[in-house]
Amino acid sequence: MQFQRLLTTIDAHAAGEPLRLITGGFQEFNRDTIDIARKLLLMEPRGHHGMRGCVIKQATSADSDFSVCFIDHEEVQDTDVHGIIAMVTTVLETGLFPVTGEIPRIVIDSPMGKIVAHARCRGVEVESVSFENDVAFVWASDVPITLDHRTVTVDIAYGGAFYALVKARDLGVKVEINQLPSLQEWGRRIRAQIEDEMTIRHPLQKETSRICGVVISDEPHEKDAHLYSVTIQSNGQVLRSPGEGGTCALLATLFQRERIKQGEKLIHESMIGTQLQGMVSRTQPIASYQGVVPCIKGRAFITGMHQFVLDPDDPLSEGFLLG
């Protein structure tokens, strides 16, 4: 038995969304090595459809602590809210970054700009991580969508990406695990119809032109929750968590409809019972839209520390994905 590579990672999850922090196995990270990491660590048989990765590098600005690069199966991501929560928790609880005080302030360089995260700690345990996300805004309200002779209204909002927001009762479904095939089909059809009939553009980011996910909301299950939903992503994947982008998009929609005030907490519940907390920190116009700056807060847990190897004779060295 011989190994061509030995890779080390620390795995964690935030509200059910997994993150694999790559800690060793590469002398440097560039386009080629990131592609190798994607194939070996995110795809099967070592990863899975929902796995995302993270690499920590030296800071690119003098006042930052480090820089971060998030990757999924297809590309480098601008940011990943669940990933930030999981990554900050991991570096603090494992001692990769020192804990100073009860609420350490961590400044992170990312492709979308500087991120300032605050971690609430009890000793070496991280109880929550919070930070402000990109400006969210409502692109269009009450957009009529007709499917199967049923007309429903959909809000389209930006929360780091564009999301279509719809109520489960309008579709005649419930947000329940045993209805996932139906929910996935509704998500696929709603997204397809919107993209067929409308051209969606971010006022400052002209390349953003697709629906990242469809958020189907229902009545909350827990007493402390305000919303209960599932997000069907553009690739059909079902988010395990409430969805950070969907939470930001919902905050913008609720604020515009005057159903939530600045500084008021929103507890967003997922179909597996995990929660994210959102809040409108302040308003900030973006072109002709009324934007809001959302603050997202959540908790993460380390799930394992791993060593992965690559046998040069392994026929699945390129990785694969099913489903």
NORJOFEN-V627056 format. One line per field, one symbol per residue. ss: DSSP state (~ for helix, > for strand, _ for the rest). A space follows every 50 residues. Layout:
ss = ???
This chain:
ss = ____>>>>>>>>>>__>>>>>>>>______~~~~~~~~~~~~_>______ __>>>>>________>>>>>>____>>___~~~~~~~~~~~~~_______ __>>>>>>>>__>>>>>>>>>>__>>>>>>>>>>>>>>>>>>>>>>>__> >>>>>>>>___>>>>>>~~~~_____~~~~~~~~~~~~~~~~~~~~~___ __________>>>>>>>>________>>>>>>>____>_____~~~~~~~ ~~~~~~________>>>>>>____>>>>>>>>>__>__>_>>>>>>>>_> >>>>>>>>>>_________>___
